[in-house]
Amino acid sequence: MFGRTQRALALIAVLSVTGCEEGAPTAPTSYQRVELSVAPDPLVAVPSTGVTVTVGGSTFDLPWKTSFALIMNLPENASPVDIAILAVNVQQATDGIVVAPAASDDERFRFTPRPQANRIESGGEAVVEFDLWYLLPNGGQEALVTLTASFDTPAGLTTSTVDVQVAP
């Protein structure tokens, strides 16, 4: 059975073999990559009070807070992109290894992004500062934070991801 990638490659191969109409591009569109980094790296969490999140009718205190900057760089030869989506995920970790919680437990978190712009020009950079509050099922502060950014490009939507550790 074909997965999505194999079906997409098969479709591209079929279209390549059948030919193109006059004026249509004959070369594949290049994939645009936006490089992501985080500062500081690793992140440091400090105790937090007064911040909560409500999930399924239950309210949870978020005892840890970290702040950081997501730095997005676009190469010189790339077309400008618009920042479309920013997503954050938090997973508990022990000694740098993600440790999945029991099925009934989940990581709880809340974040506030502070974007300075929504577009990155060719050869440019965009920075989004974040505050992140969280609660881990094991009660600890060590975590893996995954940041995902999606961008509107002339060729369509592209996504970049970066992982950063929250030090114990």
Secondary structure, 3 states (H helix, E strand, C coil): CCCHHHHHHHHHHHHHHHCCCCCCCCCCCCCCCCEEEEECCCECCEECCCCEEEECCEEEECCEEEEEEEEEECCCCCCCEEEEEEEEEEEEEECCEECCCCCCCCCEEEEEEEECCCEECCCCEEEEEEEEEEECCCCCCCEEEEEEEEEEECCEEEEEEEEEEECC
